[in-house]
Amino acid sequence: MGPTEGNNRLLKVLNQVSLDLGQGGVKPYDPGRRGAADVSFVAEYVDCLDGLGTMGKGAHTPKETVNLNTIENLTKRTAILIYRLINQ
């Protein structure tokens, strides 16, 4: 999933949501450093984002962990993102 103009527009909306919630800015992550994601299967057809889920370490390995303290804030951020997108 490479960067596109549409994906960057979505990222700007997500960034604003995060700033509005006092959670800090959201910056793009180098797609070459990411693993495979479900969104990769549709990325050539629609604008999309990845990485809206939990935070943790060791992604997609036997040592993967999830920081449970991040779930509430990330859920709020994603819910507001969806709300804003459907009401644009």
Distance bins in CASP14 RR format, pairs under 12 A and 6 or more apart:
PFRMAT RR
TARGET T0000
AUTHOR 0000-0000-0000
RMODE 2
METHOD distances of the structure
MODEL  1
1 7 1 0 0 1 0 0 0 0 0 0 0
1 10 0 0 0 0 0 1 0 0 0 0 0
1 28 0 0 0 0 0 1 0 0 0 0 0
1 29 0 0 0 0 0 1 0 0 0 0 0
1 30 0 0 0 0 0 1 0 0 0 0 0
1 31 1 0 1 0 0 0 0 0 0 0 0
1 32 0 0 0 0 1 0 0 0 0 0 0
1 34 1 0 0 1 0 0 0 0 0 0 0
1 35 0 0 0 0 1 0 0 0 0 0 0
1 36 0 0 0 0 1 0 0 0 0 0 0
1 37 1 0 0 1 0 0 0 0 0 0 0
1 38 0 0 0 0 0 1 0 0 0 0 0
1 39 1 0 0 1 0 0 0 0 0 0 0
1 40 1 0 1 0 0 0 0 0 0 0 0
1 41 0 0 0 0 1 0 0 0 0 0 0
1 42 0 0 0 0 1 0 0 0 0 0 0
1 43 1 1 0 0 0 0 0 0 0 0 0
1 44 0 0 0 0 1 0 0 0 0 0 0
1 45 0 0 0 0 0 1 0 0 0 0 0
1 46 0 0 0 0 0 1 0 0 0 0 0
1 47 0 0 0 0 0 1 0 0 0 0 0
1 48 1 0 0 1 0 0 0 0 0 0 0
1 49 0 0 0 0 1 0 0 0 0 0 0
1 50 1 0 0 1 0 0 0 0 0 0 0
1 51 0 0 0 0 0 1 0 0 0 0 0
2 8 0 0 0 0 0 1 0 0 0 0 0
2 11 0 0 0 0 0 1 0 0 0 0 0
2 28 0 0 0 0 1 0 0 0 0 0 0
2 29 0 0 0 0 0 1 0 0 0 0 0
2 30 0 0 0 0 1 0 0 0 0 0 0
2 31 1 0 1 0 0 0 0 0 0 0 0
2 32 0 0 0 0 1 0 0 0 0 0 0
2 33 0 0 0 0 0 1 0 0 0 0 0
2 34 0 0 0 0 1 0 0 0 0 0 0
2 37 0 0 0 0 0 1 0 0 0 0 0
2 39 0 0 0 0 0 1 0 0 0 0 0
2 40 0 0 0 0 1 0 0 0 0 0 0
2 43 1 0 0 1 0 0 0 0 0 0 0
2 44 0 0 0 0 1 0 0 0 0 0 0
2 47 0 0 0 0 0 1 0 0 0 0 0
2 48 0 0 0 0 0 1 0 0 0 0 0
2 49 0 0 0 0 0 1 0 0 0 0 0
2 50 0 0 0 0 0 1 0 0 0 0 0
3 9 0 0 0 0 0 1 0 0 0 0 0
3 10 0 0 0 0 0 1 0 0 0 0 0
3 11 0 0 0 0 1 0 0 0 0 0 0
3 27 0 0 0 0 0 1 0 0 0 0 0
3 28 1 0 0 1 0 0 0 0 0 0 0
3 29 0 0 0 0 1 0 0 0 0 0 0
3 30 0 0 0 0 1 0 0 0 0 0 0
3 31 1 0 0 1 0 0 0 0 0 0 0
3 32 0 0 0 0 0 1 0 0 0 0 0
3 34 0 0 0 0 0 1 0 0 0 0 0
3 43 0 0 0 0 0 1 0 0 0 0 0
3 47 0 0 0 0 0 1 0 0 0 0 0
3 48 0 0 0 0 0 1 0 0 0 0 0
3 49 0 0 0 0 0 1 0 0 0 0 0
3 50 0 0 0 0 0 1 0 0 0 0 0
4 10 0 0 0 0 1 0 0 0 0 0 0
4 11 0 0 0 0 0 1 0 0 0 0 0
4 28 0 0 0 0 0 1 0 0 0 0 0
4 31 0 0 0 0 0 1 0 0 0 0 0
4 43 0 0 0 0 1 0 0 0 0 0 0
4 44 0 0 0 0 1 0 0 0 0 0 0
4 45 0 0 0 0 0 1 0 0 0 0 0
4 46 0 0 0 0 0 1 0 0 0 0 0
4 47 1 0 0 1 0 0 0 0 0 0 0
4 48 0 0 0 0 1 0 0 0 0 0 0
4 49 0 0 0 0 0 1 0 0 0 0 0
5 11 0 0 0 0 0 1 0 0 0 0 0
5 12 0 0 0 0 0 1 0 0 0 0 0
5 47 0 0 0 0 1 0 0 0 0 0 0
6 12 0 0 0 0 1 0 0 0 0 0 0
6 13 0 0 0 0 0 1 0 0 0 0 0
6 43 0 0 0 0 0 1 0 0 0 0 0
6 46 0 0 0 0 1 0 0 0 0 0 0
6 47 1 0 1 0 0 0 0 0 0 0 0
6 48 0 0 0 0 1 0 0 0 0 0 0
6 49 0 0 0 0 1 0 0 0 0 0 0
7 13 0 0 0 0 0 1 0 0 0 0 0
7 14 0 0 0 0 0 1 0 0 0 0 0
7 28 0 0 0 0 1 0 0 0 0 0 0
7 29 0 0 0 0 0 1 0 0 0 0 0
7 31 0 0 0 0 1 0 0 0 0 0 0
7 39 0 0 0 0 1 0 0 0 0 0 0
7 42 0 0 0 0 0 1 0 0 0 0 0
7 43 1 0 0 1 0 0 0 0 0 0 0
7 44 0 0 0 0 0 1 0 0 0 0 0
7 46 0 0 0 0 1 0 0 0 0 0 0
7 47 1 0 1 0 0 0 0 0 0 0 0
7 48 1 0 0 1 0 0 0 0 0 0 0
7 49 1 0 0 1 0 0 0 0 0 0 0
7 50 0 0 0 0 1 0 0 0 0 0 0
8 14 0 0 0 0 0 1 0 0 0 0 0
8 15 0 0 0 0 0 1 0 0 0 0 0
8 26 0 0 0 0 0 1 0 0 0 0 0
8 27 0 0 0 0 0 1 0 0 0 0 0
8 28 1 0 0 1 0 0 0 0 0 0 0
8 47 0 0 0 0 1 0 0 0 0 0 0
8 48 0 0 0 0 0 1 0 0 0 0 0
8 49 0 0 0 0 0 1 0 0 0 0 0
9 15 0 0 0 0 0 1 0 0 0 0 0
9 16 0 0 0 0 0 1 0 0 0 0 0
9 47 1 0 0 1 0 0 0 0 0 0 0
9 48 0 0 0 0 0 1 0 0 0 0 0
9 49 0 0 0 0 0 1 0 0 0 0 0
9 85 0 0 0 0 0 1 0 0 0 0 0
9 88 0 0 0 0 0 1 0 0 0 0 0
10 16 0 0 0 0 0 1 0 0 0 0 0
10 17 0 0 0 0 0 1 0 0 0 0 0
10 26 0 0 0 0 0 1 0 0 0 0 0
10 28 0 0 0 0 0 1 0 0 0 0 0
10 39 0 0 0 0 0 1 0 0 0 0 0
10 43 0 0 0 0 0 1 0 0 0 0 0
10 46 0 0 0 0 0 1 0 0 0 0 0
10 47 1 0 1 0 0 0 0 0 0 0 0
10 48 1 0 0 1 0 0 0 0 0 0 0
10 49 1 0 1 0 0 0 0 0 0 0 0
10 50 0 0 0 0 0 1 0 0 0 0 0
10 51 0 0 0 0 0 1 0 0 0 0 0
10 52 0 0 0 0 0 1 0 0 0 0 0
10 81 0 0 0 0 1 0 0 0 0 0 0
10 82 0 0 0 0 0 1 0 0 0 0 0
10 84 0 0 0 0 0 1 0 0 0 0 0
10 85 1 0 0 1 0 0 0 0 0 0 0
10 88 0 0 0 0 0 1 0 0 0 0 0
11 17 0 0 0 0 0 1 0 0 0 0 0
11 18 0 0 0 0 0 1 0 0 0 0 0
11 25 0 0 0 0 0 1 0 0 0 0 0
11 26 1 0 0 1 0 0 0 0 0 0 0
11 27 0 0 0 0 1 0 0 0 0 0 0
11 28 1 0 0 1 0 0 0 0 0 0 0
11 29 0 0 0 0 1 0 0 0 0 0 0
11 47 0 0 0 0 1 0 0 0 0 0 0
11 48 0 0 0 0 0 1 0 0 0 0 0
11 49 1 0 0 1 0 0 0 0 0 0 0
11 50 0 0 0 0 0 1 0 0 0 0 0
11 51 0 0 0 0 0 1 0 0 0 0 0
11 52 0 0 0 0 0 1 0 0 0 0 0
11 81 0 0 0 0 0 1 0 0 0 0 0
12 18 0 0 0 0 0 1 0 0 0 0 0
12 19 0 0 0 0 0 1 0 0 0 0 0
12 25 0 0 0 0 0 1 0 0 0 0 0
12 26 0 0 0 0 1 0 0 0 0 0 0
12 27 0 0 0 0 0 1 0 0 0 0 0
12 28 0 0 0 0 0 1 0 0 0 0 0
12 47 0 0 0 0 0 1 0 0 0 0 0
12 49 0 0 0 0 0 1 0 0 0 0 0
12 81 0 0 0 0 0 1 0 0 0 0 0
12 84 0 0 0 0 0 1 0 0 0 0 0
12 85 0 0 0 0 0 1 0 0 0 0 0
12 88 0 0 0 0 0 1 0 0 0 0 0
13 19 0 0 0 0 0 1 0 0 0 0 0
13 20 0 0 0 0 0 1 0 0 0 0 0
13 26 0 0 0 0 1 0 0 0 0 0 0
13 47 0 0 0 0 0 1 0 0 0 0 0
13 49 0 0 0 0 1 0 0 0 0 0 0
13 77 0 0 0 0 0 1 0 0 0 0 0
13 78 0 0 0 0 0 1 0 0 0 0 0
13 80 0 0 0 0 1 0 0 0 0 0 0
13 81 1 0 0 1 0 0 0 0 0 0 0
13 82 0 0 0 0 0 1 0 0 0 0 0
13 83 0 0 0 0 0 1 0 0 0 0 0
13 84 1 0 1 0 0 0 0 0 0 0 0
13 85 1 0 0 1 0 0 0 0 0 0 0
13 86 0 0 0 0 0 1 0 0 0 0 0
13 87 0 0 0 0 0 1 0 0 0 0 0
13 88 0 0 0 0 1 0 0 0 0 0 0
14 20 0 0 0 0 0 1 0 0 0 0 0
14 21 0 0 0 0 0 1 0 0 0 0 0
14 23 0 0 0 0 0 1 0 0 0 0 0
14 24 0 0 0 0 0 1 0 0 0 0 0
14 25 0 0 0 0 1 0 0 0 0 0 0
14 26 1 0 1 0 0 0 0 0 0 0 0
14 27 0 0 0 0 0 1 0 0 0 0 0
14 28 0 0 0 0 0 1 0 0 0 0 0
14 47 0 0 0 0 0 1 0 0 0 0 0
14 48 0 0 0 0 0 1 0 0 0 0 0
14 49 1 0 0 1 0 0 0 0 0 0 0
14 50 0 0 0 0 0 1 0 0 0 0 0
14 51 0 0 0 0 1 0 0 0 0 0 0
14 52 1 0 0 1 0 0 0 0 0 0 0
14 53 0 0 0 0 0 1 0 0 0 0 0
14 74 0 0 0 0 0 1 0 0 0 0 0
14 77 1 0 0 1 0 0 0 0 0 0 0
14 78 0 0 0 0 1 0 0 0 0 0 0
14 79 0 0 0 0 0 1 0 0 0 0 0
14 80 0 0 0 0 1 0 0 0 0 0 0
14 81 1 0 1 0 0 0 0 0 0 0 0
14 82 0 0 0 0 0 1 0 0 0 0 0
14 84 0 0 0 0 1 0 0 0 0 0 0
14 85 0 0 0 0 1 0 0 0 0 0 0
15 21 0 0 0 0 0 1 0 0 0 0 0
15 22 0 0 0 0 0 1 0 0 0 0 0
15 23 0 0 0 0 1 0 0 0 0 0 0
15 24 0 0 0 0 1 0 0 0 0 0 0
15 25 1 0 1 0 0 0 0 0 0 0 0
15 26 1 0 1 0 0 0 0 0 0 0 0
15 27 1 0 0 1 0 0 0 0 0 0 0
15 28 0 0 0 0 1 0 0 0 0 0 0
15 49 0 0 0 0 0 1 0 0 0 0 0
15 77 0 0 0 0 0 1 0 0 0 0 0
15 81 0 0 0 0 1 0 0 0 0 0 0
15 84 0 0 0 0 0 1 0 0 0 0 0
16 22 0 0 0 0 0 1 0 0 0 0 0
16 23 0 0 0 0 0 1 0 0 0 0 0
16 24 0 0 0 0 0 1 0 0 0 0 0
16 25 0 0 0 0 1 0 0 0 0 0 0
16 26 0 0 0 0 1 0 0 0 0 0 0
16 77 0 0 0 0 0 1 0 0 0 0 0
16 80 0 0 0 0 1 0 0 0 0 0 0
16 81 0 0 0 0 1 0 0 0 0 0 0
16 84 0 0 0 0 1 0 0 0 0 0 0
16 85 0 0 0 0 0 1 0 0 0 0 0
16 88 0 0 0 0 0 1 0 0 0 0 0
17 23 0 0 0 0 1 0 0 0 0 0 0
17 24 0 0 0 0 0 1 0 0 0 0 0
17 25 0 0 0 0 1 0 0 0 0 0 0
17 26 0 0 0 0 1 0 0 0 0 0 0
17 49 0 0 0 0 0 1 0 0 0 0 0
17 52 0 0 0 0 0 1 0 0 0 0 0
17 73 0 0 0 0 0 1 0 0 0 0 0
17 74 0 0 0 0 0 1 0 0 0 0 0
17 76 0 0 0 0 1 0 0 0 0 0 0
17 77 1 0 1 0 0 0 0 0 0 0 0
17 78 0 0 0 0 1 0 0 0 0 0 0
17 79 0 0 0 0 1 0 0 0 0 0 0
17 80 1 0 1 0 0 0 0 0 0 0 0
17 81 1 0 1 0 0 0 0 0 0 0 0
17 82 0 0 0 0 1 0 0 0 0 0 0
17 83 0 0 0 0 1 0 0 0 0 0 0
17 84 1 0 0 1 0 0 0 0 0 0 0
17 85 0 0 0 0 1 0 0 0 0 0 0
18 24 1 0 1 0 0 0 0 0 0 0 0
18 25 1 0 1 0 0 0 0 0 0 0 0
18 26 1 0 1 0 0 0 0 0 0 0 0
18 27 0 0 0 0 0 1 0 0 0 0 0
18 52 0 0 0 0 0 1 0 0 0 0 0
18 73 0 0 0 0 1 0 0 0 0 0 0
18 74 0 0 0 0 1 0 0 0 0 0 0
18 76 0 0 0 0 1 0 0 0 0 0 0
18 77 1 0 1 0 0 0 0 0 0 0 0
18 78 0 0 0 0 0 1 0 0 0 0 0
18 80 0 0 0 0 1 0 0 0 0 0 0
18 81 0 0 0 0 1 0 0 0 0 0 0
18 84 0 0 0 0 0 1 0 0 0 0 0
19 25 1 0 1 0 0 0 0 0 0 0 0
19 26 0 0 0 0 1 0 0 0 0 0 0
19 27 0 0 0 0 0 1 0 0 0 0 0
19 77 0 0 0 0 0 1 0 0 0 0 0
19 80 0 0 0 0 0 1 0 0 0 0 0
20 26 0 0 0 0 0 1 0 0 0 0 0
20 76 0 0 0 0 0 1 0 0 0 0 0
20 77 0 0 0 0 1 0 0 0 0 0 0
20 80 1 0 0 1 0 0 0 0 0 0 0
20 81 0 0 0 0 0 1 0 0 0 0 0
20 83 0 0 0 0 0 1 0 0 0 0 0
20 84 0 0 0 0 1 0 0 0 0 0 0
21 72 0 0 0 0 0 1 0 0 0 0 0
21 73 1 0 0 1 0 0 0 0 0 0 0
21 74 0 0 0 0 0 1 0 0 0 0 0
21 75 0 0 0 0 0 1 0 0 0 0 0
21 76 1 0 0 1 0 0 0 0 0 0 0
21 77 1 0 1 0 0 0 0 0 0 0 0
21 78 0 0 0 0 0 1 0 0 0 0 0
21 79 0 0 0 0 0 1 0 0 0 0 0
21 80 1 0 0 1 0 0 0 0 0 0 0
21 81 0 0 0 0 0 1 0 0 0 0 0
21 84 0 0 0 0 0 1 0 0 0 0 0
22 73 0 0 0 0 1 0 0 0 0 0 0
22 76 0 0 0 0 0 1 0 0 0 0 0
22 77 0 0 0 0 1 0 0 0 0 0 0
22 80 0 0 0 0 0 1 0 0 0 0 0
23 55 0 0 0 0 0 1 0 0 0 0 0
23 70 0 0 0 0 1 0 0 0 0 0 0
23 72 0 0 0 0 0 1 0 0 0 0 0
23 73 1 0 1 0 0 0 0 0 0 0 0
23 74 0 0 0 0 1 0 0 0 0 0 0
23 75 0 0 0 0 0 1 0 0 0 0 0
23 76 0 0 0 0 1 0 0 0 0 0 0
23 77 1 0 0 1 0 0 0 0 0 0 0
23 78 0 0 0 0 0 1 0 0 0 0 0
23 80 0 0 0 0 0 1 0 0 0 0 0
23 81 0 0 0 0 0 1 0 0 0 0 0
24 73 0 0 0 0 0 1 0 0 0 0 0
24 77 0 0 0 0 1 0 0 0 0 0 0
25 77 0 0 0 0 0 1 0 0 0 0 0
26 49 0 0 0 0 1 0 0 0 0 0 0
26 50 0 0 0 0 0 1 0 0 0 0 0
26 51 0 0 0 0 1 0 0 0 0 0 0
26 52 0 0 0 0 1 0 0 0 0 0 0
26 74 0 0 0 0 0 1 0 0 0 0 0
26 77 0 0 0 0 1 0 0 0 0 0 0
26 78 0 0 0 0 0 1 0 0 0 0 0
26 81 0 0 0 0 1 0 0 0 0 0 0
28 34 0 0 0 0 0 1 0 0 0 0 0
28 49 0 0 0 0 1 0 0 0 0 0 0
28 50 0 0 0 0 0 1 0 0 0 0 0
28 51 0 0 0 0 0 1 0 0 0 0 0
29 35 0 0 0 0 0 1 0 0 0 0 0
29 37 0 0 0 0 0 1 0 0 0 0 0
29 49 0 0 0 0 0 1 0 0 0 0 0
29 50 0 0 0 0 1 0 0 0 0 0 0
29 51 0 0 0 0 1 0 0 0 0 0 0
29 59 0 0 0 0 0 1 0 0 0 0 0
31 37 0 0 0 0 1 0 0 0 0 0 0
31 39 0 0 0 0 0 1 0 0 0 0 0
31 40 0 0 0 0 1 0 0 0 0 0 0
31 43 0 0 0 0 1 0 0 0 0 0 0
31 48 0 0 0 0 0 1 0 0 0 0 0
31 49 0 0 0 0 0 1 0 0 0 0 0
31 50 0 0 0 0 1 0 0 0 0 0 0
31 51 0 0 0 0 0 1 0 0 0 0 0
32 40 0 0 0 0 0 1 0 0 0 0 0
32 50 0 0 0 0 0 1 0 0 0 0 0
33 50 0 0 0 0 0 1 0 0 0 0 0
33 59 0 0 0 0 0 1 0 0 0 0 0
34 40 0 0 0 0 1 0 0 0 0 0 0
34 43 0 0 0 0 0 1 0 0 0 0 0
34 49 0 0 0 0 0 1 0 0 0 0 0
34 50 1 0 0 1 0 0 0 0 0 0 0
34 51 0 0 0 0 1 0 0 0 0 0 0
34 59 0 0 0 0 1 0 0 0 0 0 0
34 60 0 0 0 0 0 1 0 0 0 0 0
35 50 0 0 0 0 1 0 0 0 0 0 0
35 51 0 0 0 0 0 1 0 0 0 0 0
35 58 0 0 0 0 0 1 0 0 0 0 0
35 59 1 0 0 1 0 0 0 0 0 0 0
35 60 1 0 0 1 0 0 0 0 0 0 0
35 61 0 0 0 0 0 1 0 0 0 0 0
36 43 0 0 0 0 0 1 0 0 0 0 0
36 50 0 0 0 0 0 1 0 0 0 0 0
36 59 0 0 0 0 0 1 0 0 0 0 0
36 60 0 0 0 0 1 0 0 0 0 0 0
37 43 0 0 0 0 1 0 0 0 0 0 0
37 48 0 0 0 0 1 0 0 0 0 0 0
37 49 0 0 0 0 1 0 0 0 0 0 0
37 50 1 0 1 0 0 0 0 0 0 0 0
37 51 1 0 0 1 0 0 0 0 0 0 0
37 52 0 0 0 0 0 1 0 0 0 0 0
37 53 0 0 0 0 0 1 0 0 0 0 0
37 59 0 0 0 0 0 1 0 0 0 0 0
37 60 0 0 0 0 1 0 0 0 0 0 0
38 48 0 0 0 0 1 0 0 0 0 0 0
38 49 0 0 0 0 0 1 0 0 0 0 0
38 50 0 0 0 0 1 0 0 0 0 0 0
38 51 0 0 0 0 0 1 0 0 0 0 0
38 52 0 0 0 0 0 1 0 0 0 0 0
38 53 0 0 0 0 0 1 0 0 0 0 0
39 45 0 0 0 0 0 1 0 0 0 0 0
39 46 0 0 0 0 1 0 0 0 0 0 0
39 47 0 0 0 0 0 1 0 0 0 0 0
39 48 1 0 1 0 0 0 0 0 0 0 0
39 49 1 0 0 1 0 0 0 0 0 0 0
39 50 1 0 1 0 0 0 0 0 0 0 0
39 51 0 0 0 0 1 0 0 0 0 0 0
39 52 0 0 0 0 1 0 0 0 0 0 0
39 53 0 0 0 0 0 1 0 0 0 0 0
40 46 0 0 0 0 0 1 0 0 0 0 0
40 48 0 0 0 0 1 0 0 0 0 0 0
40 49 0 0 0 0 0 1 0 0 0 0 0
40 50 1 0 0 1 0 0 0 0 0 0 0
40 51 0 0 0 0 0 1 0 0 0 0 0
41 48 0 0 0 0 0 1 0 0 0 0 0
41 50 0 0 0 0 0 1 0 0 0 0 0
42 48 1 0 0 1 0 0 0 0 0 0 0
42 49 0 0 0 0 0 1 0 0 0 0 0
42 50 0 0 0 0 0 1 0 0 0 0 0
43 49 0 0 0 0 1 0 0 0 0 0 0
43 50 0 0 0 0 1 0 0 0 0 0 0
47 85 0 0 0 0 1 0 0 0 0 0 0
48 85 0 0 0 0 0 1 0 0 0 0 0
49 77 0 0 0 0 0 1 0 0 0 0 0
49 78 0 0 0 0 1 0 0 0 0 0 0
49 81 0 0 0 0 1 0 0 0 0 0 0
49 82 0 0 0 0 0 1 0 0 0 0 0
49 85 0 0 0 0 0 1 0 0 0 0 0
50 59 0 0 0 0 0 1 0 0 0 0 0
51 59 0 0 0 0 1 0 0 0 0 0 0
51 70 0 0 0 0 0 1 0 0 0 0 0
51 74 0 0 0 0 1 0 0 0 0 0 0
51 77 0 0 0 0 0 1 0 0 0 0 0
51 78 0 0 0 0 1 0 0 0 0 0 0
51 81 0 0 0 0 0 1 0 0 0 0 0
52 70 0 0 0 0 0 1 0 0 0 0 0
52 71 0 0 0 0 0 1 0 0 0 0 0
52 73 0 0 0 0 0 1 0 0 0 0 0
52 74 1 0 0 1 0 0 0 0 0 0 0
52 75 0 0 0 0 1 0 0 0 0 0 0
52 76 0 0 0 0 0 1 0 0 0 0 0
52 77 1 0 0 1 0 0 0 0 0 0 0
52 78 1 0 1 0 0 0 0 0 0 0 0
52 79 0 0 0 0 0 1 0 0 0 0 0
52 80 0 0 0 0 0 1 0 0 0 0 0
52 81 1 0 0 1 0 0 0 0 0 0 0
52 82 0 0 0 0 1 0 0 0 0 0 0
52 85 0 0 0 0 0 1 0 0 0 0 0
53 59 0 0 0 0 0 1 0 0 0 0 0
53 66 0 0 0 0 1 0 0 0 0 0 0
53 67 0 0 0 0 0 1 0 0 0 0 0
53 70 0 0 0 0 1 0 0 0 0 0 0
53 71 0 0 0 0 1 0 0 0 0 0 0
53 72 0 0 0 0 0 1 0 0 0 0 0
53 73 0 0 0 0 0 1 0 0 0 0 0
53 74 1 0 1 0 0 0 0 0 0 0 0
53 75 0 0 0 0 1 0 0 0 0 0 0
53 76 0 0 0 0 0 1 0 0 0 0 0
53 77 0 0 0 0 1 0 0 0 0 0 0
53 78 1 0 0 1 0 0 0 0 0 0 0
53 79 0 0 0 0 0 1 0 0 0 0 0
53 81 0 0 0 0 0 1 0 0 0 0 0
54 64 0 0 0 0 0 1 0 0 0 0 0
54 65 0 0 0 0 1 0 0 0 0 0 0
54 66 1 0 1 0 0 0 0 0 0 0 0
54 67 1 0 0 1 0 0 0 0 0 0 0
54 68 1 0 0 1 0 0 0 0 0 0 0
54 69 0 0 0 0 1 0 0 0 0 0 0
54 70 1 0 1 0 0 0 0 0 0 0 0
54 71 1 0 1 0 0 0 0 0 0 0 0
54 72 0 0 0 0 0 1 0 0 0 0 0
54 73 0 0 0 0 0 1 0 0 0 0 0
54 74 1 0 0 1 0 0 0 0 0 0 0
54 75 0 0 0 0 1 0 0 0 0 0 0
54 77 0 0 0 0 0 1 0 0 0 0 0
54 78 0 0 0 0 0 1 0 0 0 0 0
55 64 0 0 0 0 0 1 0 0 0 0 0
55 65 0 0 0 0 1 0 0 0 0 0 0
55 66 1 0 0 1 0 0 0 0 0 0 0
55 67 1 0 1 0 0 0 0 0 0 0 0
55 68 0 0 0 0 1 0 0 0 0 0 0
55 69 0 0 0 0 1 0 0 0 0 0 0
55 70 1 0 1 0 0 0 0 0 0 0 0
55 71 0 0 0 0 1 0 0 0 0 0 0
55 72 0 0 0 0 0 1 0 0 0 0 0
55 73 0 0 0 0 1 0 0 0 0 0 0
55 74 1 0 0 1 0 0 0 0 0 0 0
55 75 0 0 0 0 0 1 0 0 0 0 0
55 77 0 0 0 0 0 1 0 0 0 0 0
56 63 0 0 0 0 0 1 0 0 0 0 0
56 64 1 0 0 1 0 0 0 0 0 0 0
56 65 1 0 1 0 0 0 0 0 0 0 0
56 66 1 0 1 0 0 0 0 0 0 0 0
56 67 1 0 1 0 0 0 0 0 0 0 0
56 68 0 0 0 0 1 0 0 0 0 0 0
56 69 0 0 0 0 0 1 0 0 0 0 0
56 70 1 0 0 1 0 0 0 0 0 0 0
56 71 0 0 0 0 0 1 0 0 0 0 0
56 74 0 0 0 0 0 1 0 0 0 0 0
57 63 1 0 0 1 0 0 0 0 0 0 0
57 64 1 0 0 1 0 0 0 0 0 0 0
57 65 1 0 1 0 0 0 0 0 0 0 0
57 66 0 0 0 0 1 0 0 0 0 0 0
57 67 0 0 0 0 1 0 0 0 0 0 0
57 70 0 0 0 0 0 1 0 0 0 0 0
58 64 1 0 1 0 0 0 0 0 0 0 0
58 65 1 0 0 1 0 0 0 0 0 0 0
58 66 0 0 0 0 1 0 0 0 0 0 0
58 67 0 0 0 0 0 1 0 0 0 0 0
59 65 0 0 0 0 1 0 0 0 0 0 0
59 66 0 0 0 0 1 0 0 0 0 0 0
66 74 0 0 0 0 0 1 0 0 0 0 0
67 73 0 0 0 0 0 1 0 0 0 0 0
67 74 0 0 0 0 1 0 0 0 0 0 0
68 74 0 0 0 0 0 1 0 0 0 0 0
68 75 0 0 0 0 0 1 0 0 0 0 0
70 76 0 0 0 0 0 1 0 0 0 0 0
70 77 0 0 0 0 0 1 0 0 0 0 0
70 78 0 0 0 0 0 1 0 0 0 0 0
71 77 0 0 0 0 0 1 0 0 0 0 0
71 78 0 0 0 0 0 1 0 0 0 0 0
72 78 0 0 0 0 0 1 0 0 0 0 0
72 79 0 0 0 0 0 1 0 0 0 0 0
73 79 0 0 0 0 0 1 0 0 0 0 0
73 80 0 0 0 0 0 1 0 0 0 0 0
74 80 0 0 0 0 0 1 0 0 0 0 0
74 81 0 0 0 0 0 1 0 0 0 0 0
75 81 0 0 0 0 0 1 0 0 0 0 0
75 82 0 0 0 0 0 1 0 0 0 0 0
76 82 0 0 0 0 0 1 0 0 0 0 0
76 83 0 0 0 0 0 1 0 0 0 0 0
77 83 0 0 0 0 0 1 0 0 0 0 0
77 84 0 0 0 0 0 1 0 0 0 0 0
78 84 0 0 0 0 0 1 0 0 0 0 0
78 85 0 0 0 0 0 1 0 0 0 0 0
79 85 0 0 0 0 0 1 0 0 0 0 0
79 86 0 0 0 0 0 1 0 0 0 0 0
80 86 0 0 0 0 0 1 0 0 0 0 0
80 87 0 0 0 0 0 1 0 0 0 0 0
81 87 0 0 0 0 0 1 0 0 0 0 0
81 88 0 0 0 0 0 1 0 0 0 0 0
82 88 0 0 0 0 0 1 0 0 0 0 0
END
